[in-house]
Amino acid sequence: MGLRSVTTASVVVAVVSLVSLCTGQYQQNQTQYQQAPQQQQQQYRNISAPYGNFTSRVGQPGNYSGAPQYPPAYGQGGKYGNATGYQQQDPFAWNWDHEHVRRKSYNQEAQNWVYANIQEAWDFAVNLVGGKNAQYNANAQCGYGGNPYNNEETRLQQQGETLVQTAQWLWDHYPGNKPDLMNAFINLNTKQIPFLADCLAEHYGQWSGTCDQYQRYSRPDQICNNVWFPTWGATNDIGIRITDIWNYEGGIWQKLKYHDWPSYDGTFAPLINEKQLADLLDKSYQAECYQFDITMMHAYWTQFITHDIIKSAPYTVSVGGAYGEQSKPQCCGVADPACYHHSCNSITSPPVSDGYGGYSQGYCMPLSDNVPAVDYCAPIPKDPRNLQTSYIDASQIYGATCEKASQLRSYRKGKLRVNKGLYGLYMRNINLPDDPNPDKSECDTNYPNNDLRCLLSGDTRVNQHPGLTAYQALFLRLHNRLASSCARFQEKNYLSDQVLDEVCYQEVRRYIQSIIQNIFYRDHMPIELGPYVAGHPNYGLSLDYVLPYDQNVHASVWPEYTYAAGRLHTLISHWSQVRDPTKVQAGLQEPDSWYNIYDFLGKGYQLMYSKQKMNELLQNALYDPEQCYDTSFVEELRGKSTNSYAAGLDMFTINIQREREFGIPWYWQLRDFCGMSPVYDWYQANDIWNQVCLETLPQIYGHAKNVEGYIGLICEKPLPGAIVGPTAACILQRQYQNLREGDRWFFDRNGLTGDQLNVVKKFNLGKILCITTNLDYVTENVFRTPNPYSNKYQACNLYDDITEDDLTVLWSYSPATAGDYRTCKDYGVGYGGAASYTNASYPAPAPQAYANSSYSQPQQQSYAAPVQQQSYAAPVQQQSYAAPVQQQSYAAPVQQQSYAAPVQQAYVQAPQQQQYGNSSYKQPAAAAPVYQQAAPQQQTYQQAPQQPAYQAPASQPQQAYGNKTYAAKPAVYQPAPQPAYQQAAPQQPYGG
């Protein structure tokens, strides 16, 4: 079990204590979907009344706002449960819950005050934000320019910042109780305010009544995944805050600076510098912890999935051009102080003594704040905006916008764009395409020659780490492998090139999404959260149970996940290396003959185009252990690297800075939210945090209630069989259940048949490695280290059991007629423009011409002729083995031969035997009793040694064939498809 093995007794005690502490978190009402009639009579509760489950402040499962969950049809006053009751097709109807707000009886006086003063607040915010940008653009030394309003990203960025500044003005000037003002913000009807209604029309109005066309395939940006709320979970959606706690200086947006709990003198001490805090906590040189039962394949997979569901939007500035081209602001080495962008929040380190009378040079790590989100154009505190889609939908592979998805497609037989590898376009060697416009912050562009470039995928972070690059390449190859199979299957339907390409692209993308979702919940969850949490039916993660779709769940990625529980960079270990051929030739032995894999940070291109390096990385990752989830980071992720790209990349420091930037709750508040007892003193923390943190945190924070959320999570002792501790597991479990429950296209309820689901579940990462790489051996579970008893190595030529027949099952229900299957029709890219696409109204002559031609018809007749049917059917063999003449010419032993396997195979097709009236087996109907009376003859043949093996059980009826009586067919010889369909019967709800 590695470094963190535990005794059976400790497991039992820990599980019991977890259940008792997390009752509020994990106790879920199993009748949740039968309580709508009761909720119909429920009114908005008074502020003094408890909300849902009072201990955890959680309402009904799937609604983690702590509010009474109103079904849309039952809300107070309308379709959406709002006070005014908009129509169903209203594109920006007021969310009855917003999914992140505890619904309360708001103060009407505070609401009236907001309506009376919001115009003044808005004007102030517009002048403030506009003045800052004008200052940069007017100064030629800054290098900024262009019209920012020509760029959609810049407009969205400025609107979000303006709304936050509006909320700040209202907060500063409101004379009453601040919580009443917060409730007034949330219940504000922005449609009644003209300047906010314009914002609504721009960002939400365009999707009115358009969602009915997205029934089979989802859009790249996931618009209309939720038909009632089209932008929920889509690109640029808000990160909903589940705790309703914004720890900001000034209440709205300013970075946290002071402790939560006062010192002994009554003052609030300032928080320690992020860089200094990271240095104090990172004890990797003293206590390096590895999980020897979990591999680096799991650590890479964790980051791969995180990049699927979240990417914060950084501030950008216009640098000129007709369309307002964007670039990140310069935050280090700015010569003119007037050009220092207001979003810059760089991390600086002062010179440090080297102990010999000298000082090391201080450094500046350029970092800018992330952009606040626009949430139905309401003035609210700062919450993050997500550039990815929130759903687990492979957006890191296919892109999260129509523009990005179009760049990645080849528009040829459903395949993605590729670069040929060292051995050409052979499927196991194709690579990611080049990025024509790389982001210097995501990729090392300081190459010595033009042969090295940045790679292009659905996520710009593909070049950051070689593990991410490898996973992107695996699924690119898998997509094109499946697309080739789909194209071969669809050729018989004579679809036009455009329709065939669109159908195969969408079908393969649909199954890649399903495969990733299945691997994540089936294989990843038991490792990250432990088998108890991952497998319990009430926690919404086990694929053994179908979790019904809930359109009232806002499938958002929460800030508590994005900037605290979901930051698992500490899992990446030192053990990832690849062989250096020059050192091998020089006679160096292991480990001196290996590259440090972190030399490839930001240089994914070098990994992909260096002979065998990707295979070596993956092969080593199958048994290299990952690090523990704690405060220890590899030095390469702390900025201590000779790699020019990674030299200033300190992930630990960045994680602390991001947490403070977005006001993540204190650790004791996160525990309180999860229904656990808050940490009031250091003595109580002995049972919660590891020894390294217990020795360090008191010196840093003074009081246990001053520990920040992210720091408290990575200090927790892990749950039995899990990577993370109880509070982190609470947040992660709720987040992943939310993403599953609020996803209309989740794979186990998106219309796949039972057979198709069985094929999807045959895929695992080991088989994908066999399909897409040149590895000869893989383990059964690539997330676990090899074990001769429970996780053996398997030869790829035997382990890969996914056949072409399996893939045919996937395509068997795909569209077979011409039609417009595009999901980005509004974008109009591909096929030379939207007008060139062959849509459903186009008369496709090719299939009709072949179907009615003389060329096709004889082929149909040749296969359908009765004579040829007899030649292909099994009964032909029956006649050849059971010819009457041969039976008469041979003695009794021949009769024993008729009992052999070929004859029994013939009787499997017994229903067809009766059709061959000319066969020697046909006997007059009246003669059947005569053969049943021929018992003495049968007894003589029963003396043969093989006869007892073929006697039917007493409970089976006897059937008369020819001169002998055979036992009825045993169940094991039933046609193969029948048991498969009988087993799949319980899975029929999946297909619904």
Disulfide bonds with the S-S distance in Angstrom:
Cys142-Cys339 1.98
Cys199-Cys377 1.92
Cys211-Cys224 2.02
Cys289-Cys628 1.81
Cys331-Cys344 2.05
Cys332-Cys364 1.91
Cys402-Cys824 2.03
Cys443-Cys454 1.96
Cys486-Cys504 2.42
Cys674-Cys730 1.95
Cys693-Cys715 2.00
Cys770-Cys796 2.10
